[in-house]
Amino acid sequence: MASGASSSPPLPVLSLAAVVVVLLLLAARGGATPPHPLRGVRPLAFDEGYAQIFGSSNLALLRDGRRVRLALDESTGAGFASQDLFLHGFFSAAIKLPADYAAGVVVAFYLSNGDVYEKTHDELDFEFLGNVRGREWRVQTNVYGNGSTHAGREERYDLPFDPTDDFHHYSILWTSQRIIFYVDETPIREVVRTAAMGAAFPSKPMSLYATIWDGSTWATLGGRYRVNYRYAPFVAEFADLVIRGCAGDPAERDPHSAAAAACEARAGLEALAVPAERRAAMAAFRRAHTSYSYCHDRRRYPVALAECGAAALLPGRMFGPDGMRQHGRRARRGGRRVGAQDDAM
Ligand SMILES: *[C@@H]1O[C@H](CO)[C@@H](O)[C@H](O)[C@H]1NC(C)=O
């Protein structure tokens, strides 16, 4: 009604102000700033999207199910998974790792469909490898497609902060075109789908998992640094659980079907890909913090895998023939290579 125009103005202005205040309060809440793709996305409470998969009372819900505590002790680790499988999406959690001595402890935040496709499974990983003798935690990302477990595509990083001090956001974007791993605001790795990569690019619906487990046998080739349960329980906390994606039917075998494309477009996933102005930040993080790169591991891959092109490549002089970061000064002095054995994790 034309006459209504003069009587209504204060209300929308007030409510707009209220919305702004609420948004500011939300933004100020919690220690870490949510990464760009998380802005405006509502984290799910545990019951809304997840279910416990193991660990009985070693999984505890806090804050109305908005925070999940996973513990590892002598009896068991613990873990949860998404209720749905997803074909593409943006997956994120704020994670705080166990403090103090945590050798052999592994915390993982990952996508997998190993339950559904035993021989041809896909997987996208954030793995946190427990600190060794008080050294810092290391983070590993990995990509498997169609059962390509013989060809690991691991990268490891030293974090520029102490991940046991506070929550930090770790996120995985998976679209039909690319995979991006983020630490907080910063994209740290991008894998672009290429024809050469073929089925090694994950292409079937996956569930999201968060787990803590005893990695003694895996993380300690050579029998060093087993989990020491005198320091138990080891506790990892998960918050800001976000899934923005396309719940998929496990029978959906064509990641490029019209239905998959339509859902991906609705979810706006490609729009989340690294904008030009974040590329420099990604490159800077990679140069400063990459401690291992499969693309530079000539012992494992005498010929680098197909996707190790210019985009994925870091300067070759940064790495030794085993793909491990060379610390210039140490190498020149001819001192003992620290960490080669530990990093064989
Ligand atoms: C995935 O692996 C299976 C078994 O090795 C193979 O038969 C199939 O062709 C592969 N899929 C693609 C898309 O290459």
The ligand as an SDF file (V2000), in Angstrom:
LIG
                    3D

 14 14  0  0  0  0  0  0  0  0999 V2000
   38.4750  -48.2170  -11.0030 C   0  0  0  0  0  0  0  0  0  0  0  0
   39.1250  -49.4160  -10.6750 O   0  0  0  0  0  0  0  0  0  0  0  0
   38.4600  -50.5670  -11.1420 C   0  0  0  0  0  0  0  0  0  0  0  0
   39.1570  -51.7820  -10.5640 C   0  0  0  0  0  0  0  0  0  0  0  0
   40.5380  -51.6690  -10.6820 O   0  0  0  0  0  0  0  0  0  0  0  0
   38.4420  -50.5350  -12.6630 C   0  0  0  0  0  0  0  0  0  0  0  0
   37.7830  -51.6830  -13.1600 O   0  0  0  0  0  0  0  0  0  0  0  0
   37.7350  -49.2780  -13.1300 C   0  0  0  0  0  0  0  0  0  0  0  0
   37.7950  -49.1670  -14.5290 O   0  0  0  0  0  0  0  0  0  0  0  0
   38.3730  -48.0480  -12.5020 C   0  0  0  0  0  0  0  0  0  0  0  0
   37.5630  -46.8840  -12.8050 N   0  0  0  0  0  0  0  0  0  0  0  0
   37.9830  -45.9270  -13.5840 C   0  0  0  0  0  0  0  0  0  0  0  0
   37.0520  -44.7970  -13.8010 C   0  0  0  0  0  0  0  0  0  0  0  0
   39.0650  -45.9430  -14.1190 O   0  0  0  0  0  0  0  0  0  0  0  0
  1  2  1  0
  1 10  1  0
  2  3  1  0
  3  4  1  0
  3  6  1  0
  4  5  1  0
  6  7  1  0
  6  8  1  0
  8  9  1  0
  8 10  1  0
 10 11  1  0
 11 12  1  0
 12 13  1  0
 12 14  2  0
M  END
$$$$
